[in-house]
């Protein structure tokens, strides 16, 4: 990773903008994403690789930490807290600037031996062609849309180079843009459906942020079975403990504060921390009844359009 105090404060000076990409017109960032898209498409993946697939701000770092802990678990031995250090494991292949020893993540992905642990915010059709053909293991994480919007607004509204590409005058302004597919990786429902329709395939594992909150040990065991690394009840409980929001937010190896904290350039005040709340239904503290109803109506319309059950998004 970069040696700077905060990777977020040291993004390149070039301002970014959203551009439609691919047959579904997925909204990608011209500087942040586009230079590596052809390389992503051609990246060689095997059935033993694992790709974590999420919409932005849907529990990515949490599941990374859980996945890293699972892979380091040893039969009959307790889990060590250091096992959750996901930054050593998962390569964020979407980004087109150097953060790993002056290399792009995609450079390392091309160099490292299999199996590898990759992560992406891309929809299914934008995954490496070989990942789809070879049935690479895919972990798809979904989060309540309203919570996702609140968390995205907090991040994208405060990170330079990203805020300029988004409607960030207010949370309501951002939510309107979200509904109009004017945010990073929109259309949201296209991304969701692209994975959802593969959920019954043996190489695809689906979990929601809310399910993890409700019963983390059970979901951790289910994920471990999918990854081919079954855990004992005690090991699952230990991983749930070490990867809880309370513990991750205090762990410098997991909270991303060194890399994804945004400070006011004049006062030094913290404007954004990557690990914000970690709550379910936190949106209720932010949206008016009117805005919430507007989002509900939009969700109903989009579900009819995409042939999805609206109860999945309540």
ZAMARGU-4260 file (C-alpha; in steps of 0.2 Angstrom, whole numbers, plus 5000, padded with zeros to 4 digits):
<rodrens>
0) 5000/5000/5000 | 5005/5018/4998 | 5016/5025/5012 | 5007/5042/5013 | 4997/5046/5029
5) 4981/5044/5019 | 4979/5037/5002 | 4962/5046/5001 | 4971/5063/5003 | 4984/5058/4990
10) 4973/5054/4975 | 4980/5061/4959 | 4975/5079/4955 | 4966/5075/4939 | 4947/5076/4942
15) 4937/5061/4937 | 4920/5059/4928 | 4907/5046/4926 | 4906/5038/4909 | 4894/5023/4903
20) 4903/5007/4899 | 4898/4991/4891 | 4882/4984/4885 | 4873/4989/4901 | 4880/5007/4901
25) 4887/5004/4919 | 4893/5020/4926 | 4912/5019/4928 | 4925/5033/4932 | 4936/5038/4918
30) 4952/5040/4927 | 4949/5028/4941 | 4942/5013/4931 | 4943/5014/4912 | 4962/5011/4910
35) 4961/4994/4917 | 4945/4987/4910 | 4952/4978/4895 | 4965/4970/4906 | 4952/4964/4918
40) 4942/4956/4904 | 4958/4947/4899 | 4964/4942/4917 | 4966/4923/4918 | 4956/4916/4932
45) 4954/4898/4938 | 4941/4888/4948 | 4952/4890/4963 | 4953/4909/4963 | 4940/4919/4973
50) 4932/4935/4968 | 4923/4946/4981 | 4909/4955/4971 | 4900/4970/4979 | 4892/4986/4975
55) 4902/5000/4983 | 4899/5002/5002 | 4890/4986/5005 | 4901/4977/5017 | 4917/4974/5007
60) 4930/4976/5020 | 4920/4966/5033 | 4918/4951/5021 | 4937/4953/5016 | 4942/4952/5034
65) 4930/4937/5037 | 4937/4928/5021 | 4955/4931/5026 | 4952/4924/5044 | 4943/4908/5036
70) 4958/4905/5024 | 4971/4906/5038 | 4961/4895/5050 | 4970/4879/5055 | 4961/4863/5060
75) 4959/4862/5079 | 4967/4878/5083 | 4960/4895/5089 | 4959/4910/5077 | 4972/4923/5080
80) 4966/4941/5078 | 4980/4944/5065 | 4971/4932/5053 | 4959/4945/5048 | 4972/4957/5040
85) 4963/4957/5023 | 4975/4970/5016 | 4988/4957/5013 | 4976/4946/5003 | 4963/4954/4992
90) 4968/4964/4977 | 4955/4977/4971 | 4957/4975/4953 | 4946/4989/4947 | 4957/5003/4951
95) 4970/5011/4939 | 4983/5019/4950 | 4997/5012/4960 | 4995/5008/4978 | 5004/4991/4980
100) 5023/4994/4979 | 5021/5006/4965 | 5011/4993/4955 | 4993/4993/4949 | 4983/4979/4958
105) 4979/4972/4941 | 4998/4970/4939 | 5000/4959/4954 | 4984/4950/4949 | 4993/4945/4933
110) 5009/4940/4942 | 5003/4931/4957 | 5001/4912/4957 | 4984/4904/4959 | 4974/4903/4969
115) 4972/4922/4971 | 4959/4933/4981 | 4952/4947/4971 | 4938/4960/4974 | 4928/4970/4962
120) 4913/4982/4961 | 4910/4976/4943 | 4894/4968/4937 | 4894/4950/4932 | 4897/4953/4913
125) 4912/4964/4917 | 4921/4950/4926 | 4936/4942/4918 | 4930/4931/4904 | 4940/4916/4911
130) 4931/4919/4928 | 4914/4916/4920 | 4920/4902/4909 | 4930/4892/4922 | 4918/4895/4936
135) 4929/4905/4948 | 4922/4906/4966 | 4912/4922/4967 | 4906/4929/4984 | 4892/4942/4981
140) 4887/4953/4995 | 4871/4964/4995 | 4866/4978/5007 | 4850/4987/5010 | 4849/5001/4997
145) 4845/5015/5008 | 4860/5011/5020 | 4871/5009/5004 | 4866/5027/4998 | 4870/5035/5015
150) 4887/5026/5016 | 4891/5030/4998 | 4886/5049/5000 | 4898/5050/5016 | 4912/5043/5006
155) 4910/5050/4988 | 4905/5067/4995 | 4921/5069/5004 | 4934/5061/4993 | 4942/5073/4980
160) 4941/5066/4962 | 4926/5057/4967 | 4914/5070/4973 | 4916/5080/4957 | 4909/5066/4947
165) 4893/5064/4959 | 4878/5074/4965 | 4884/5078/4982 | 4875/5094/4987 | 4865/5085/5000
170) 4860/5067/5004 | 4844/5070/4995 | 4853/5076/4980 | 4864/5060/4980 | 4849/5049/4982
175) 4841/5057/4967 | 4856/5054/4957 | 4857/5036/4963 | 4839/5034/4957 | 4844/5041/4940
180) 4859/5030/4938 | 4871/5045/4940 | 4883/5036/4953 | 4898/5025/4952 | 4893/5007/4946
185) 4875/5011/4943 | 4863/5005/4937 | 4861/4997/4954 | 4848/4984/4950 | 4858/4978/4935
190) 4872/4975/4946 | 4862/4965/4958 | 4852/4955/4945 | 4868/4951/4936 | 4874/4940/4951
195) 4857/4936/4958 | 4852/4926/4943 | 4868/4915/4946 | 4865/4912/4965 | 4860/4894/4963
200) 4876/4889/4954 | 4889/4880/4965 | 4903/4893/4962 | 4892/4907/4968 | 4889/4912/4986
205) 4876/4925/4991 | 4875/4934/5008 | 4867/4950/5013 | 4875/4963/5025 | 4859/4961/5036
210) 4861/4942/5037 | 4879/4944/5043 | 4873/4956/5057 | 4859/4945/5062 | 4869/4929/5064
215) 4887/4932/5060 | 4894/4915/5066 | 4881/4905/5056 | 4885/4915/5040 | 4903/4914/5043
220) 4902/4895/5044 | 4891/4895/5028 | 4905/4905/5019 | 4919/4894/5026 | 4910/4879/5019
225) 4908/4887/5002 | 4927/4892/5002 | 4931/4874/5006 | 4938/4878/5023 | 4925/4871/5036
230) 4926/4879/5053 | 4921/4873/5071 | 4908/4883/5080 | 4921/4890/5091 | 4932/4896/5077
235) 4916/4904/5069 | 4913/4913/5085 | 4931/4919/5086 | 4930/4926/5068 | 4914/4934/5072
240) 4921/4943/5087 | 4937/4949/5079 | 4928/4955/5064 | 4914/4964/5073 | 4912/4982/5069
245) 4918/4987/5087 | 4934/4977/5085 | 4938/4981/5067 | 4935/5000/5070 | 4949/4999/5083
250) 4961/4988/5073 | 4973/4999/5063 | 4976/4984/5051 | 4957/4983/5047 | 4949/5000/5049
255) 4958/5008/5034 | 4960/5024/5043 | 4978/5026/5037 | 4973/5025/5019 | 4955/5030/5018
260) 4953/5045/5030 | 4949/5062/5023 | 4955/5077/5032 | 4950/5096/5030 | 4966/5103/5022
265) 4965/5119/5032 | 4959/5113/5049 | 4964/5095/5049 | 4946/5090/5054 | 4941/5072/5049
270) 4928/5073/5036 | 4927/5055/5032 | 4932/5039/5040 | 4930/5023/5030 | 4922/5013/5044
275) 4907/5025/5048 | 4893/5016/5058 | 4892/4998/5053 | 4873/4998/5058 | 4858/4990/5050
280) 4844/5003/5045 | 4855/5018/5049 | 4846/5026/5035 | 4831/5030/5046 | 4842/5043/5055
285) 4845/5052/5039 | 4830/5051/5027 | 4814/5060/5029 | 4798/5050/5027 | 4795/5059/5010
290) 4813/5054/5003 | 4811/5036/5010 | 4794/5034/5002 | 4801/5041/4985 | 4815/5028/4986
295) 4802/5014/4990 | 4792/5019/4975 | 4808/5018/4964 | 4813/5001/4971 | 4796/4994/4966
300) 4797/5001/4949 | 4815/4995/4946 | 4810/4978/4953 | 4796/4976/4940 | 4808/4982/4927
305) 4821/4969/4931 | 4809/4955/4936 | 4815/4955/4954 | 4805/4952/4971 | 4804/4969/4980
310) 4805/4960/4997 | 4823/4957/4994 | 4826/4976/4996 | 4816/4980/5011
</rodrens>
